[in-house]
Amino acid sequence: MIKILCVGKIKEEYLQKLNADYQKRIQKYHKLEIIEVKDESTLNLEKEHLEKYLSTKDYIITLEIEGKKLTSEEFASKLEKTFVRYPNITFIIGSSLGIPEEIKKKSNFALSFSDLTFPHGLFRGMLLEQIYRAFKILNHETYHK
């Protein structure tokens, strides 16, 4: 299963639709769960919310500006190889405060999409799109160019 653990909710209807579309597309390939936790005024409170959903059996990928950048093909390969050893991959998208250090320490891999900062809802859509693209690549289906 793929879990996307997000701090905060998406308020904009057009971003909700974007995310729902990719969520539906991905579920044709793999089970997907999106978990939203409340954004708080401190990282310590956000850490408490996030830890409730983390398991030592999961491969944890934190989304961080300082993380490693991958091509879409490398990302697809990473997912494929990870699922050989782990039943679940958990992606963590932090709030505007970032990701708590204690959560970063539990991460198996820090992934960066860019040195740029993106709005939360748009970034979630970008992550979902790349997961969908990865499944298309792995299944040798047209979509990725």
N, C-alpha and C positions, 0 to 999 in steps of 0.2 A: 504494500500500500504506500501511496505517497500522501504525506501530510504536509500541509502548508500552515504554519503557525504564525499568525499575524497579530501584531499589537495595533489595535484600532480597527474601526469599521470604515467601510467605503460609503460616503454620503451621497456622492454624485450619481444620478440615475444612469447616465451614459457609461460611466465606468463600471457600475454594477452589471449592466448589460454586456459589456465587453468581457468581464470576468466570467459571467454565467455562460457565455457562448463557448469560451475556451474550456471551462470546466466540463461542459457537456461533451465537447469533442474529445477530451482526454479520457473520459470515462468509457469510451469505446475500446480503449487500449488497456486501461489500468484503473484500479480503484483509487479514488482521490477523495481526500477529506480536507476541507478548509476550516480551520479553527481560529476564531477571532477572540482575542483577550482584550480586556479594557486597557486603554492607555491611561497612564497615571502621571502624577507630577514628579515622581522619582523613579530612577532605574531600579532601585531596590524593590519597590512595589511591583513593577513590571516583571522583575525576575521571579517573584513569588507566583505570579499568574502563569508564566511560561513553564516553570519547573513542573507544574501539575501535569503537563502533557508530554514530558520527555521520558523516554525509556532508554535504558542501557542497551537494549536490543536494536535500537534504531540507529541508522547512520544519519548523523546530524550535519546539515549544511547550513551555515549561517551566511546571510547575504550582507557583505561588508564592502565598503569602498576599498579597504586595504587588502581584500581577498585576491585570489588568483583569477585572471581573466582567461576564459576558454572560448574557442570557436564553437559554433553550433554542433559541428561534428564531434569535437572533443567532449562537449557536454553530453551528447547522446551516448558516446562510448563510456563516459563516467557513470551514467545511469545504468547502462547495461552491465558493466563490471561490478557495480555496487550491489545490484539485485542478486548477483550470484552468491554473495556472502551475507547479505542482510535482507530480512523480510520487508523492512520498512525504511523509507527515506523520509526524513523530516526536514523541511526547509523552514528557516526562521527569518521573518522580516520584522525588524525592530521598528520602534517609533521614531519620532523626530529627535528623541534623546539618544538614539542608537540602540545597541544591544548590550545588556549588562556583561561585564567582564567574566562573571561566574558562568554565564551561558556560553560565552566565547570559548572558555576553557573546556567545555563539554563538547564543543564542535569537532567533528572529524575532518571538516573541510570548510574553508572560508572562500566564498565565491563572490566575485565582483563582476558586475555587468558594465561598469564604466567608472571613471573618476568623477562623473557628474552626479548631482543629487536629483532624484526624481520624486514627484508626488507619490504618496503611498499607494493610492488606488491604481494609478497608471503603472507603477512598478509591479504591482501584483499581476496586472494584465500582461506585462512583459514576461514575467516569470512563467505564467501559465502558457503563453504563446511558445516560449522556448521548450517547455516540457512537451507540448503538443508536437512541435517541430522535431524534437528528439525521437518521439515515437514514429513519426513519419519517416525519418532517416533510417531508424533501425528496422523498419518494415519495408524499406526500399520502395516507398510510395511517393508519388509526385506531390510536391508541395514545396520542399526545400530546393532552392536554386542557388 
